Amino acid sequence: MQSTWEEAHSVALRELVGKGMPFSDIARILNERFGTAYTRNAAIGRARRLGLSAPAPVTSAGPFAAPKRADARRISKKRAEALFKPQARLSTQQRAAVLQLRCVAITPRHLALIDLEAGDCRYPYGGDVEGEPITFCGHPRRDGSHYCASHFHLTSLPPDASEARAPARSPLRLVEAA
């Protein structure tokens, strides 16, 4: 493989890498010595092609040492793993047993579906046991909601959680019928 590096430059590179100098300093010294314009990356690439090991990183020990910087790639990988980790799926019965959304602050009117008026709360009660009738809260509902104020706050998500759980929107297009 042909190289644009002269042999004298490669010998100086071997010597400087052997001293354990950082590649930025090696490139600067080579440029001063030979009047070249080698970059740090060019020195690293040439050292790899020559089979030279990289210098050990200079670490300062002691109480005034700089803190170790976090590896952004490792952190983002860990976050992605935690976000997409498959969680155990509960059956509908198990979920219902775990999640009992009942509001203590209000006594429901227990109206049947056909008895609900236009402005009544539609929060359901019952139906947990087979054969149990489903009734609805029936109190005056909050503006812009199907629930009264108590049930609205019980069923609504915090502002940041609603964005994360919002369904993806995709544009719809009309198709002509045949």
Secondary structure, 3 states (H helix, E strand, C coil): CCCCCCHHHHHHHHHHHHCCCCHHHHHHHHHHHHCCCCCHHHHHHHHHHHCCCCCCCCCCCCCCCCCCCCCHHHHHHHHHHHHCCCCCCCCHHHHHHHCCCCCCCCCCCCECHHHCCCCECCCEEECCCCCCCEEECCCECCCCCCCCHHHHHHHCCCHHHHHHHCCCCCCCCCCCCC
